[in-house]
Amino acid sequence: MAEPLIELKGISKTFGSNQVLDQVDLTIYRGEALAIIGPSGTGKSTILRIIAGLLLPDQGEIYIQGHRRQGLIEDAEDPIGIGMVFQQAALFDSLTVQENVGFLLYQRSHLSSAQIKELVEHRLEMVGLPGIGDLYPAALSGGMRKRVSFARAIMANPENPRDTPEVLLYDEPTAGLDPIASTVIEDLVRQLQRFEAGCGTYVMVTHQDSTIRRTADRVIFLYQGKVQWEGSVNEIDTDDNPLLRQFFSGKVDGPIQVLG
């Protein structure tokens, strides 16, 4: 049986009067590709931020490789590295691509600038963007910025192997991209899963049909703060769950309440 890497138990989160997560249980196993799907505003990105240690739940427990996490990520080091690729890439506009990708190493290592540059270039080659280290984010297309954010997320620190991410969290990585650019990103997600030095497990939040089908092995459907369905990507077209059927058909009529 696959090893549980991350476990969420009874996780609840409320913002004001809106309860976005309601006693959610979720287990992420080593080596799996998990997609969290569902209508907008149902807590998918909130789960990612809780897994990443960027947001505290109101209730519930989080276990990382069997160890209960206390507080946020800066309060105690997790036993595994967790990297996150944000929806809007979240690059520093005032820094070059090289400085963005190597940010971790500039902050947390004693490597020389030449060593960092070499490591950054290797990561840029991995995401298909060699030789752009001197450019600024404003000079890049949306798809290129996303790939730069991937390179930053997988950056390893040779001085501290724990900084190498074993788990990657993707928040809508193909949102706003044309079908061809989306395919490039989807292929890259799968390629990085085969990266020999980590990144073998990932969680994907997405609405995009092609991204779900091309990047996921297991799918969780989240609605009204709860996990409403769970199954393999191959079961999407055969299961008669009404929430699932409405979501993938795009129909207005059904159990999913359409906002305003």
TORKOL-4160 file (C-alpha; in steps of 0.2 Angstrom, whole numbers, padded with zeros to 4 digits, m for minus):
260
<pt num="1" X="0000" Y="0000" Z="0000"/>
<pt num="2" X="0006" Y="0017" Z="m0004"/>
<pt num="3" X="0013" Y="0028" Z="0010"/>
<pt num="4" X="0003" Y="0042" Z="0016"/>
<pt num="5" X="0013" Y="0058" Z="0015"/>
<pt num="6" X="0000" Y="0071" Z="0021"/>
<pt num="7" X="m0016" Y="0068" Z="0030"/>
<pt num="8" X="m0029" Y="0081" Z="0034"/>
<pt num="9" X="m0041" Y="0076" Z="0048"/>
<pt num="10" X="m0057" Y="0085" Z="0052"/>
<pt num="11" X="m0051" Y="0101" Z="0044"/>
<pt num="12" X="m0064" Y="0116" Z="0045"/>
<pt num="13" X="m0061" Y="0134" Z="0039"/>
<pt num="14" X="m0073" Y="0149" Z="0040"/>
<pt num="15" X="m0070" Y="0166" Z="0033"/>
<pt num="16" X="m0082" Y="0178" Z="0041"/>
<pt num="17" X="m0099" Y="0170" Z="0039"/>
<pt num="18" X="m0094" Y="0158" Z="0025"/>
<pt num="19" X="m0089" Y="0141" Z="0030"/>
<pt num="20" X="m0078" Y="0135" Z="0015"/>
<pt num="21" X="m0072" Y="0119" Z="0023"/>
<pt num="22" X="m0082" Y="0108" Z="0034"/>
<pt num="23" X="m0074" Y="0093" Z="0043"/>
<pt num="24" X="m0064" Y="0088" Z="0028"/>
<pt num="25" X="m0053" Y="0072" Z="0028"/>
<pt num="26" X="m0040" Y="0070" Z="0015"/>
<pt num="27" X="m0025" Y="0058" Z="0012"/>
<pt num="28" X="m0011" Y="0061" Z="0000"/>
<pt num="29" X="0000" Y="0046" Z="m0004"/>
<pt num="30" X="0018" Y="0046" Z="m0010"/>
<pt num="31" X="0019" Y="0046" Z="m0029"/>
<pt num="32" X="0001" Y="0050" Z="m0033"/>
<pt num="33" X="m0006" Y="0064" Z="m0044"/>
<pt num="34" X="m0021" Y="0070" Z="m0036"/>
<pt num="35" X="m0033" Y="0083" Z="m0043"/>
<pt num="36" X="m0046" Y="0093" Z="m0032"/>
<pt num="37" X="m0060" Y="0099" Z="m0042"/>
<pt num="38" X="m0077" Y="0107" Z="m0040"/>
<pt num="39" X="m0086" Y="0124" Z="m0042"/>
<pt num="40" X="m0078" Y="0141" Z="m0039"/>
<pt num="41" X="m0078" Y="0146" Z="m0020"/>
<pt num="42" X="m0079" Y="0129" Z="m0013"/>
<pt num="43" X="m0062" Y="0129" Z="m0004"/>
<pt num="44" X="m0050" Y="0121" Z="m0016"/>
<pt num="45" X="m0037" Y="0134" Z="m0015"/>
<pt num="46" X="m0039" Y="0135" Z="0004"/>
<pt num="47" X="m0035" Y="0117" Z="0006"/>
<pt num="48" X="m0019" Y="0120" Z="m0004"/>
<pt num="49" X="m0014" Y="0134" Z="0007"/>
<pt num="50" X="m0017" Y="0124" Z="0023"/>
<pt num="51" X="m0007" Y="0109" Z="0016"/>
<pt num="52" X="0007" Y="0121" Z="0012"/>
<pt num="53" X="0007" Y="0128" Z="0029"/>
<pt num="54" X="0002" Y="0146" Z="0024"/>
<pt num="55" X="m0015" Y="0146" Z="0032"/>
<pt num="56" X="m0021" Y="0138" Z="0049"/>
<pt num="57" X="m0037" Y="0129" Z="0049"/>
<pt num="58" X="m0050" Y="0133" Z="0062"/>
<pt num="59" X="m0052" Y="0115" Z="0067"/>
<pt num="60" X="m0044" Y="0099" Z="0063"/>
<pt num="61" X="m0026" Y="0091" Z="0062"/>
<pt num="62" X="m0013" Y="0090" Z="0049"/>
<pt num="63" X="0000" Y="0076" Z="0048"/>
<pt num="64" X="0016" Y="0077" Z="0037"/>
<pt num="65" X="0023" Y="0060" Z="0035"/>
<pt num="66" X="0015" Y="0054" Z="0052"/>
<pt num="67" X="0021" Y="0070" Z="0062"/>
<pt num="68" X="0007" Y="0082" Z="0067"/>
<pt num="69" X="0011" Y="0100" Z="0061"/>
<pt num="70" X="0009" Y="0113" Z="0074"/>
<pt num="71" X="0007" Y="0131" Z="0068"/>
<pt num="72" X="0012" Y="0138" Z="0051"/>
<pt num="73" X="0026" Y="0132" Z="0040"/>
<pt num="74" X="0038" Y="0145" Z="0047"/>
<pt num="75" X="0035" Y="0139" Z="0065"/>
<pt num="76" X="0043" Y="0122" Z="0062"/>
<pt num="77" X="0051" Y="0113" Z="0048"/>
<pt num="78" X="0041" Y="0099" Z="0039"/>
<pt num="79" X="0049" Y="0082" Z="0037"/>
<pt num="80" X="0047" Y="0084" Z="0018"/>
<pt num="81" X="0048" Y="0098" Z="0006"/>
<pt num="82" X="0032" Y="0106" Z="0000"/>
<pt num="83" X="0033" Y="0118" Z="m0015"/>
<pt num="84" X="0018" Y="0128" Z="m0022"/>
<pt num="85" X="0015" Y="0135" Z="m0039"/>
<pt num="86" X="0002" Y="0149" Z="m0038"/>
<pt num="87" X="m0011" Y="0153" Z="m0050"/>
<pt num="88" X="m0004" Y="0170" Z="m0055"/>
<pt num="89" X="0014" Y="0164" Z="m0055"/>
<pt num="90" X="0018" Y="0176" Z="m0041"/>
<pt num="91" X="0035" Y="0181" Z="m0047"/>
<pt num="92" X="0044" Y="0197" Z="m0041"/>
<pt num="93" X="0043" Y="0210" Z="m0055"/>
<pt num="94" X="0058" Y="0219" Z="m0049"/>
<pt num="95" X="0069" Y="0203" Z="m0050"/>
<pt num="96" X="0076" Y="0195" Z="m0065"/>
<pt num="97" X="0071" Y="0177" Z="m0069"/>
<pt num="98" X="0087" Y="0171" Z="m0062"/>
<pt num="99" X="0084" Y="0180" Z="m0046"/>
<pt num="100" X="0066" Y="0174" Z="m0045"/>
<pt num="101" X="0071" Y="0155" Z="m0048"/>
<pt num="102" X="0086" Y="0156" Z="m0037"/>
<pt num="103" X="0077" Y="0166" Z="m0023"/>
<pt num="104" X="0078" Y="0151" Z="m0010"/>
<pt num="105" X="0096" Y="0149" Z="m0013"/>
<pt num="106" X="0100" Y="0168" Z="m0011"/>
<pt num="107" X="0091" Y="0168" Z="0005"/>
<pt num="108" X="0095" Y="0151" Z="0013"/>
<pt num="109" X="0112" Y="0145" Z="0006"/>
<pt num="110" X="0130" Y="0150" Z="0006"/>
<pt num="111" X="0132" Y="0146" Z="m0012"/>
<pt num="112" X="0142" Y="0158" Z="m0024"/>
<pt num="113" X="0132" Y="0168" Z="m0037"/>
<pt num="114" X="0141" Y="0157" Z="m0050"/>
<pt num="115" X="0135" Y="0141" Z="m0042"/>
<pt num="116" X="0117" Y="0148" Z="m0040"/>
<pt num="117" X="0117" Y="0154" Z="m0058"/>
<pt num="118" X="0122" Y="0136" Z="m0064"/>
<pt num="119" X="0108" Y="0128" Z="m0054"/>
<pt num="120" X="0095" Y="0141" Z="m0060"/>
<pt num="121" X="0100" Y="0137" Z="m0078"/>
<pt num="122" X="0098" Y="0119" Z="m0075"/>
<pt num="123" X="0080" Y="0121" Z="m0069"/>
<pt num="124" X="0076" Y="0133" Z="m0083"/>
<pt num="125" X="0082" Y="0120" Z="m0095"/>
<pt num="126" X="0070" Y="0107" Z="m0086"/>
<pt num="127" X="0055" Y="0118" Z="m0090"/>
<pt num="128" X="0060" Y="0122" Z="m0108"/>
<pt num="129" X="0066" Y="0140" Z="m0105"/>
<pt num="130" X="0085" Y="0140" Z="m0106"/>
<pt num="131" X="0095" Y="0156" Z="m0108"/>
<pt num="132" X="0081" Y="0168" Z="m0101"/>
<pt num="133" X="0089" Y="0171" Z="m0084"/>
<pt num="134" X="0093" Y="0190" Z="m0087"/>
<pt num="135" X="0075" Y="0194" Z="m0092"/>
<pt num="136" X="0062" Y="0202" Z="m0081"/>
<pt num="137" X="0044" Y="0194" Z="m0079"/>
<pt num="138" X="0036" Y="0208" Z="m0089"/>
<pt num="139" X="0045" Y="0202" Z="m0104"/>
<pt num="140" X="0038" Y="0185" Z="m0103"/>
<pt num="141" X="0021" Y="0178" Z="m0109"/>
<pt num="142" X="0009" Y="0171" Z="m0097"/>
<pt num="143" X="0014" Y="0153" Z="m0101"/>
<pt num="144" X="0032" Y="0157" Z="m0099"/>
<pt num="145" X="0029" Y="0165" Z="m0082"/>
<pt num="146" X="0020" Y="0150" Z="m0076"/>
<pt num="147" X="0035" Y="0139" Z="m0081"/>
<pt num="148" X="0047" Y="0150" Z="m0072"/>
<pt num="149" X="0036" Y="0148" Z="m0057"/>
<pt num="150" X="0038" Y="0129" Z="m0059"/>
<pt num="151" X="0057" Y="0131" Z="m0060"/>
<pt num="152" X="0057" Y="0141" Z="m0044"/>
<pt num="153" X="0045" Y="0128" Z="m0035"/>
<pt num="154" X="0057" Y="0114" Z="m0039"/>
<pt num="155" X="0073" Y="0123" Z="m0035"/>
<pt num="156" X="0084" Y="0112" Z="m0024"/>
<pt num="157" X="0096" Y="0118" Z="m0011"/>
<pt num="158" X="0112" Y="0106" Z="m0011"/>
<pt num="159" X="0116" Y="0112" Z="0006"/>
<pt num="160" X="0100" Y="0106" Z="0014"/>
<pt num="161" X="0091" Y="0092" Z="0005"/>
<pt num="162" X="0075" Y="0095" Z="0015"/>
<pt num="163" X="0073" Y="0111" Z="0004"/>
<pt num="164" X="0070" Y="0099" Z="m0011"/>
<pt num="165" X="0051" Y="0098" Z="m0013"/>
<pt num="166" X="0044" Y="0081" Z="m0013"/>
<pt num="167" X="0027" Y="0087" Z="m0015"/>
<pt num="168" X="0021" Y="0101" Z="m0027"/>
<pt num="169" X="0005" Y="0110" Z="m0025"/>
<pt num="170" X="m0003" Y="0118" Z="m0041"/>
<pt num="171" X="m0016" Y="0131" Z="m0040"/>
<pt num="172" X="m0025" Y="0132" Z="m0057"/>
<pt num="173" X="m0008" Y="0131" Z="m0067"/>
<pt num="174" X="m0018" Y="0132" Z="m0084"/>
<pt num="175" X="m0030" Y="0146" Z="m0080"/>
<pt num="176" X="m0031" Y="0159" Z="m0093"/>
<pt num="177" X="m0020" Y="0150" Z="m0105"/>
<pt num="178" X="m0024" Y="0145" Z="m0123"/>
<pt num="179" X="m0026" Y="0126" Z="m0127"/>
<pt num="180" X="m0008" Y="0124" Z="m0134"/>
<pt num="181" X="0000" Y="0133" Z="m0119"/>
<pt num="182" X="m0011" Y="0123" Z="m0107"/>
<pt num="183" X="m0005" Y="0107" Z="m0116"/>
<pt num="184" X="0013" Y="0113" Z="m0113"/>
<pt num="185" X="0010" Y="0115" Z="m0095"/>
<pt num="186" X="0001" Y="0099" Z="m0093"/>
<pt num="187" X="0015" Y="0089" Z="m0101"/>
<pt num="188" X="0027" Y="0099" Z="m0089"/>
<pt num="189" X="0018" Y="0094" Z="m0074"/>
<pt num="190" X="0019" Y="0075" Z="m0079"/>
<pt num="191" X="0037" Y="0077" Z="m0083"/>
<pt num="192" X="0042" Y="0085" Z="m0067"/>
<pt num="193" X="0033" Y="0070" Z="m0058"/>
<pt num="194" X="0047" Y="0059" Z="m0065"/>
<pt num="195" X="0060" Y="0071" Z="m0059"/>
<pt num="196" X="0074" Y="0060" Z="m0051"/>
<pt num="197" X="0077" Y="0071" Z="m0036"/>
<pt num="198" X="0059" Y="0074" Z="m0029"/>
<pt num="199" X="0043" Y="0081" Z="m0035"/>
<pt num="200" X="0036" Y="0064" Z="m0037"/>
<pt num="201" X="0019" Y="0068" Z="m0028"/>
<pt num="202" X="0007" Y="0083" Z="m0033"/>
<pt num="203" X="m0010" Y="0090" Z="m0029"/>
<pt num="204" X="m0018" Y="0100" Z="m0043"/>
<pt num="205" X="m0032" Y="0112" Z="m0041"/>
<pt num="206" X="m0041" Y="0115" Z="m0058"/>
<pt num="207" X="m0057" Y="0118" Z="m0067"/>
<pt num="208" X="m0050" Y="0114" Z="m0084"/>
<pt num="209" X="m0056" Y="0097" Z="m0091"/>
<pt num="210" X="m0040" Y="0094" Z="m0101"/>
<pt num="211" X="m0029" Y="0097" Z="m0086"/>
<pt num="212" X="m0040" Y="0086" Z="m0075"/>
<pt num="213" X="m0039" Y="0071" Z="m0088"/>
<pt num="214" X="m0021" Y="0074" Z="m0093"/>
<pt num="215" X="m0013" Y="0077" Z="m0076"/>
<pt num="216" X="m0023" Y="0067" Z="m0063"/>
<pt num="217" X="m0024" Y="0049" Z="m0057"/>
<pt num="218" X="m0036" Y="0052" Z="m0043"/>
<pt num="219" X="m0049" Y="0065" Z="m0042"/>
<pt num="220" X="m0058" Y="0073" Z="m0027"/>
<pt num="221" X="m0074" Y="0083" Z="m0029"/>
<pt num="222" X="m0076" Y="0097" Z="m0017"/>
<pt num="223" X="m0093" Y="0106" Z="m0014"/>
<pt num="224" X="m0101" Y="0115" Z="0000"/>
<pt num="225" X="m0085" Y="0112" Z="0010"/>
<pt num="226" X="m0086" Y="0093" Z="0010"/>
<pt num="227" X="m0078" Y="0080" Z="m0001"/>
<pt num="228" X="m0093" Y="0074" Z="m0011"/>
<pt num="229" X="m0085" Y="0061" Z="m0023"/>
<pt num="230" X="m0068" Y="0053" Z="m0025"/>
<pt num="231" X="m0062" Y="0041" Z="m0038"/>
<pt num="232" X="m0050" Y="0038" Z="m0052"/>
<pt num="233" X="m0049" Y="0049" Z="m0067"/>
<pt num="234" X="m0056" Y="0035" Z="m0078"/>
<pt num="235" X="m0072" Y="0035" Z="m0067"/>
<pt num="236" X="m0076" Y="0053" Z="m0072"/>
<pt num="237" X="m0086" Y="0047" Z="m0087"/>
<pt num="238" X="m0094" Y="0032" Z="m0080"/>
<pt num="239" X="m0100" Y="0037" Z="m0062"/>
<pt num="240" X="m0118" Y="0044" Z="m0061"/>
<pt num="241" X="m0115" Y="0056" Z="m0047"/>
<pt num="242" X="m0126" Y="0070" Z="m0051"/>
<pt num="243" X="m0113" Y="0083" Z="m0045"/>
<pt num="244" X="m0100" Y="0076" Z="m0056"/>
<pt num="245" X="m0112" Y="0075" Z="m0071"/>
<pt num="246" X="m0117" Y="0093" Z="m0070"/>
<pt num="247" X="m0099" Y="0099" Z="m0067"/>
<pt num="248" X="m0093" Y="0091" Z="m0083"/>
<pt num="249" X="m0108" Y="0094" Z="m0093"/>
<pt num="250" X="m0108" Y="0113" Z="m0089"/>
<pt num="251" X="m0127" Y="0113" Z="m0087"/>
<pt num="252" X="m0135" Y="0126" Z="m0076"/>
<pt num="253" X="m0149" Y="0114" Z="m0070"/>
<pt num="254" X="m0144" Y="0102" Z="m0057"/>
<pt num="255" X="m0139" Y="0100" Z="m0038"/>
<pt num="256" X="m0124" Y="0113" Z="m0040"/>
<pt num="257" X="m0131" Y="0130" Z="m0036"/>
<pt num="258" X="m0126" Y="0143" Z="m0049"/>
<pt num="259" X="m0121" Y="0160" Z="m0041"/>
<pt num="260" X="m0129" Y="0176" Z="m0046"/>
